[in-house]
Amino acid sequence: MKIPDIKHSVFIEAPIEKVWQTLTTKEGWNSWFTNGTEIDLKEGGYIKLRWKNFGTSHDTTEDGGTILKVTSNKRFVFQWSPASSPTTVAFNLEKLGRGTKVLLTETGYPESERDLQACISCAIGWGEALMLLKFFLEHGITYGKVPKK
């Protein structure tokens, strides 16, 4: 059984520089998706994603790994371990009209029943995460918070 790659894309009506900043800084991640994330933004650096009391099940967890590629305003690639061995997450950004197209791919899931379940969970999660990113960058809406008017 070959486990397929996860692929999602979204258009965000925000400048590519703002999208990049949100995806590559701890302040960025913590403003729309995580609590306590840390990033050492360089190839060979690290990303540690943290969630505290997150979602309807109030999960507290963390994951992360090595940063593999950093191409400013274009490509951010890192590894993390939602499966039995690390997978690779890539954010590719492209200027598109007045906004930015974000393409996310996650690859490298091992071929097992347990890892298939992890892949399905992450496929759903990354789709939701990109919508949270879009809502934050376009409207200032963050998970569990009402924007100030």
C-alpha positions, 0 to 999 in steps of 0.5 A, a space after each residue: 500500500 503506497 500512502 499518497 502525499 498530502 497536497 493542499 493549496 489556498 489563495 490568500 489575499 495578502 502580500 507574499 511577504 506577509 504570508 512568508 513572515 507568518 509561516 516562518 516566525 514563532 510570532 507568526 505561527 503563534 498568532 494563527 495556529 500554535 502556542 509556544 512555537 519556536 523556530 531557528 529559521 535557517 537550513 539545518 535549524 529547527 521548528 518546534 510546533 506547540 499546541 496547548 489546550 487546542 481544539 474541541 478535544 483541548 489537546 496539548 502536544 508538540 512536534 517538530 524537526 529540522 528545517 531543510 530549505 529556506 528560500 525567502 518569500 518562496 519555499 519553506 521546508 521542514 520535517 516533523 514526526 506525526 508518523 512512525 518516522 519523520 515526514 517532510 512538509 513544504 510550503 511553496 508561495 507564489 505571487 498571484 494577482 493581489 495575493 499569494 497562492 500557498 501550496 502545501 505538500 507533506 511527503 514520506 509517510 511509511 506504509 503501515 496502517 498506523 501511518 495511514 491513519 496519521 496521514 489521514 489525520 494530517 491531511 484533514 488538519 493541514 486543510 483546516 490549518 490553511 483555512 485558519 491561515 487565510 482567515 487570520 491574514 485576510 480578516 484578523 480572525 484567529 482560532 477561538 478569538 473574535 477580531 477587534 473592530 
